[in-house]
Amino acid sequence: MAEGVINHETRERFGGTVKRAVLLRSDDEPGQLVVRVFVEAADDESLAGWQRAHQAGIEEFRRELSLRLPSARLLEFTYDSPGDSAGDSAGDEPGAARISVPDDGSLAAEQLSGREIVTKAMELLRANYVFPDQAERAAAAIEARLEAGEYDDLDEITLTDRVTDDLQDITGDKHLRLRLGGGPGPRREPPKRPDREKMRTMGRLDNFGIRRVERLGGNVGYIDLRRMAVPANAGPAISAAMELVAGTYALIIDMRHNGGGAPEGVVFWCSYLFDGEPTHLNDIFRADTGETRQFWALPYVPGTRYPDQPVYVLTSERTFSGGEDLCYTLQALGRAQVIGETTGGGAHPTRPFPVSPAVHIGIPFARSVNPVTGTNWQGTGVVPDVAVPEAQAYDTAYARALEHVLGLDEVPPPIADEARDALAVLPATGPG
């Protein structure tokens, strides 16, 4: 529940009557925070009127804060003093009244100390991490730091950041994270799972990760793909994107900003790039059950496949998780050329385990095993076939695609002219 989330929730709860919220660290009490909310009020009297109108909401927000950010011992509501701006230490000027709502201790039984959070998180790590030996080594190292006092007097934001950094330094696993946001406490109802239609509606807001689909000069297709959405929701959008590039002579898939998603989404996208014959894409081994799930290209996809034309996949160091899965799979099968930077290196499916109402730990519980290489991209990232800086990856791939087009027989003259003109204006980038 960091500052951005607090701003969102205060506006959701109090509507347009809230201007902003700030998260401050206490000068007097190490590890304690103050949440200060600025409301639409002009003076002390109007602030008091705002309080009367929103008292129930104030009390409910205080309760949520106590559960989800226990170190926020003090909640304040105030208004901007005359002459203050959003960037000033507003509310500190004399004459600016404050509504102070301290944590009354009524939810103390549901709040864990920093020591208790770390201890429980390490118990969950030992019980669930896909590599038990690494789990023991990492947990023992974190517990030694805990006993040395390295995590004392830290608020939840600082604590989760520090433990995450330490875990990733020890294991090299970027999926392993202690994060804000926990499970439901004993007095809270678990959230309802969104129904499929609601999830589909939400997915449409970013077009299921499909940022852009374009036919470039020279009849080269381009898809900017930001996440691997579940095909049960995204199938029609994915099919439409592939239909738009179906007639192109080459395809560029831009994964430079792709942070991951569902394995099923990776399978759906990859299936369009093969001819429908059985193609083994990936396996996922679960340590808790000992089961291995195989992923194969789908024998049927709606719309038109793209099995024969060359494919170029663009990568950056931000390409991660399910995004890397697509890059690694296509590279291993020889179906695409990877151009750009080595990717982030996260190959382990992960799920959240609640530590407290305030904190959860994301733990990889399974690992990918590529049927061609026998391994995966964990820690190493996907190493590109053509290594160039991220900013040069597009031009490098487009140049190669245009050269392919110009090498084809029976290309209509207008398209050949497009390809020559486009190639002529591209900068000389990357290896030849």
N, C-alpha and C positions, 0 to 999 in steps of 0.2 A: 504494500500500500504506500508507494512512494508519492512524491508530490504531484506528478501527473495524474495518478489514479485518484488522489484526494481531490484534486480540482474537478475531475469528472464526476465524482460521486457527490460532492457538495452541490454542483450545478444540477445534477439529476434530482437530488433531494429537495433543494430549496429554489430551483428554477432560476429565473432571471434576477432574483434578489441578491445573488452572490456575484461579486466581481472577480475574486481570485482567492486562492489559498496558498500559504507558504509554509514550509516545513523548516523549523529552526532547531538548532542544537542548543541545549541548555548550557549556560555559562557556569552555573552553580553545581549542577548534578551531572557528572560524566555518564554517558550512556542514555541520557533522557532527552526526549524531544518535546517541542511545542508545536502544535498545529494552530496557525493563526488564520482565520477566515475573515476576509474583508467583504462587508455587505453594503448594499445600496442604502446608505443612511447619511444624512447631512450633519447631524448633531446628536448629542446624548439622548435627547428626548425621542428622536426618531429611531435610534438604536434600541431603546427600551420598547418602543412599539413593535419593532421587528421581532424582538425576543418574545413578546406576548403572542404574536401571530404564529410563531414557529417553535414553541416550547416542546411540543411532542417530537418534532423532527430533530431538535437539538439533543434531546435525551436518547433517541434511537441512534443518532450518529455517534454520540459519546460511547454507547455500548458497543457498536461495531468497531470503533477505534480501539477500545480496550481489548477486544478479541484479536483484531487483525494487525495492530501495531501497538503492542503493550507498552513500549518505551515512550509513547506519546502520552506522558502523564498529565499534560495540561492541554486543554482545548480552549481556544479563545475566539470570540467573535468581536470584531471592531469595525471601524470605518476609517477611511483616509482623512487625516487631518488636513485642514486647508493648506495648500501649497505643496502637499506631498504628491508624488507620482508613483507609478507601479514599481519603479526601480529603487525607490527610497526605502528606508527602514520605517515604513508607514505604520502608524499606530503607536510609535514611541514618543511622539510629540505630546507635550502637556495638553491636557484638555481632551484627548481622544479616549473616550471610555472603552472599557473592555468587558465583555461578558466572559467570565472565567468559569470553566467547567472541568475541574480536576477529576482524575480517575478516583472513584470512591472506594475501590477495592472489592466491590461486590462480585467481580468475576475473577478474583485472584486464583481460584482453584483451577481455572481454565487457562491461565497464563503460565508459560514456562519461562524460566530464567535462561540466559544465554548458555550457561553450563548445561542445563537440562536439554536445551535444543540440540547442542552439539552431541551430547551423549546419546540421545535417542536417534539422531541422524546417523551416527556411526553404527548403531545396532541395525538400522534398516539397510545400511550399506553392506554390512557383513551378510545379512540374510538374503539379499536380492541381487547383488552385482553379478554380472555374467562371468566375471573372472574372480573366483573366491580367493585365490592367493593374493591378487592385487588388492582386493577389498580388505583383507587382513592387514596388509602392509600399509595401505593408505589410512585405515582407521587407527592403527597403532600410532602412526606419525601425527595425525590430528589430535589424538588423545594426549600425546606427549606435549604438544603445544598448548593444549587446554590446561594441563597440570602446571605448565610453566607460566600461566597467566596471560598468554598472548591474546585470549579472547575475552578477557575480563572487561567489564564496564563499557561494552559496546551496544549501541542500539541495533535493532534487527537489520536495518539497511546495511550498516557497516559490517555487522557480523556475517551476514549471508554473502556479501561480496568477498570478504577476507577468506572465509572457509572455502568458497568456490575457487578462488585463485589458488589456494593451497592444494585442494584436491586435484585440480587440473595440472598443477606443477608436478605433483607426485605421480599421477597416472598417465598424463598426456591425453586424457579423455575429455574432450570439450563438451560432451553431452552430460557430464557429471556436474551437477549444480545444486547448491542450496539456495533456495529462492523464496521471496516473499509470496504469500498466498498459500493458505493451508487448506485443510479439510474442514468440514462442518464441526463445530464444537458440540458438546452434549446438549446444549439448549437451542441449537439451530437445526432447521430442517435441511437435509441435503438438497442441493439444487436439482431441479428437474432437467432431465436430458432433453435438449432441443429436438423437436420432431424434424423429420427429413425435409419437409417443405420449408420450415423456418431456416434450417441450415442452408438450403438451396437459395433462399432469398438473401441471406447474409452473404453467401458466396458470390452472388451476382454483383455485389457492391464493388468488388475488385476484379470482376469478370473471371473468377476462379483462377486468379494468378496470371491470366493471359493479358499482358499489358498492351501488346501491339502485334498485329499480323499485317504483313505488307508484301506486295510484289515489287521488288527492286528492279532498277534498270538492268536489262539483259535477261529478264525472266528468271530471277533468283528469288526464292521465297525467304522470308525472315519472320521469325516468331520470337518475341521477347517474353520469356516465361519466368514468373517470379515465385511460384510455388507449385507443388505437386498435389492438386486437389483430388479428393475422393471421386472416382468416376461415377458413383451412384448419383452424385449431385452435379458433377461437372461434365458428364459425358456429352451432352448436346453441344456445349461450348467447345470442347476439345475436338469433336467431330467437325464442327463448323470451321474451326481454325485450320484443320488439316485439309478440308475441302477447298479452302481458299488458296492453298499453296499446291494443290494436287497437280496442277498443270505446269509447274515450274521445272527448270532443268537442274536445279541444285537448291539445297535448303540450309539456311543458317538458323540454329536454335541458340538463342542468347540466354545463358544460364548464369551470367555474371552477378545477378542480384537474387538468385534463387536460394532460399534458406532451408528448403526441405518440404516435407509433407508426407503423404501416405504411400506406402509401397505399392498399393493397388493403383494409385495414380501413375507411378513410374511404369508399371506394366501396361497400362492403357496407352500411354504415349508411345512407349517402345513398340507396341504391337502394330501401330500404323507403319512402322519402318521396316517390317518384315513381310514375307509373302503369305503368311498363314500356315506354313508348315511348322511342325513342332520345333520350337526354339526355347531352350532352357536359359532363362535370364538370370536368376539369382536364387539363393536359398537363405532362409533365416532360421538359425538354431536357437532354441530357447533353453537356457540353462536350468530353469526351474522344473520343466517337464521332461527335458531330454528329447523333445520333439524337433524335427526339422520340417519346415514348410517350404515346399518348392514353388517357385514362380515361373510360369511359362508364358510365352507370347500367346495372346488369345487367338483361337481359330476363327473368330468372327469379330469384326469391328464395324460399326455403322459408317457408311460413307466410303470414301476412296482411300486405299492404302498408298504408301509411298515407298515401295520396296527396292527400287533400282537406282534412283538418282543419288548422287553423293550428298552426304550430310556433314556439316561442320558445326561443332558445339563450342561455344565460347564460355570460358571460365575465368574466375577471379578467386582471390583468397577468401572472399565472402561466400562463394558457392559452398553449400554445406548439406550434410545429411541426405535426405531424399533427392536433393538436387545433384549431389555427387553420385548417387546411385545410378541415375540416368546416364551421366557422363561415363562412369566406370564401366557400366554394362555395355553400352554401345561401343566403347573403345575396345573392351576385351573381345567382343564378337567381331571386331573389324568393320562395324557398320558405320562408324563416324570417326572423323578426325577431330581431336580435341585441340583447341587453339586458345592460348591465353596463359593464365597463371596457375600454379599448383593450388588446389582447393583446400578447404579448411581441415579436412581429415576427421570427419565424424561418421562412423559406419554402424553405430550400435543403436537399434531401436530402444527407445527410452519411455518410461512412464513415471508420473509423479506419485510419490508416497508421502502422505501427510505426516508432518512431525508435530504440529500444533495448529490451532486455528489461524496462526500468523505465518507459518513457514512450512514449506514442503521441500523434499529433496528429489530431484530428477535423477533416476538411476537406470543406466542401461541394463536391461534384463535379458537381452539376446544379442546375437551378432550375425552379420551378413557373411555368407560364404559364396563367392563367385564360382560357378561350375567350371569356368575356363582356367582361372588363375589359382583356385583353391584357397584364396585369401580374400582380403578386402582393402579398403582405402583408409582404415583406421590409423590415425597418427601420421601417415605419409601423405594423405591427400591424393587426389587424382593428378598424376603427373602428365602435363599436356604433351601431345605429339609435337606441337610447335609452340615453344615457349617464347611468349612476348608479353610485355606489360599489358595489363588489362585494357588501357586506353587504346592500344594498337590492335587488339584482337579482332574487332569488327572489320577494320580495313584489310587486315591480313587475310581473314576468311573470305571476305567479299572478292578480293583480288583472285584468290584461288578458284572461287566459284566462277568468276567471269572467264578465267583462263580455261576452265573446263568447258564452258559454253562455247567459247570460240574454237575449241578443238573438236566439237561435234560436227557430224555431217548433217546436211539438210536443215540447218537453222535458217528460218526465214530472214531475208536481208534486213528488214527493219529491226528485228531483235538482235541480229549480229551487230548492226550499227549502234544500238543501245549499249551493248556489251563493250564495244570498243571505246565509245565515248565515256562510259562510266569508268573503265579501267584507266583511261588516259588521265583522269583527274584525281585518281587515288594516290596518296603519298606512298613512297617506297618505305614500307615498314616490315619489320620482322625478317626472319631468315627467308631466303629465296626458295 
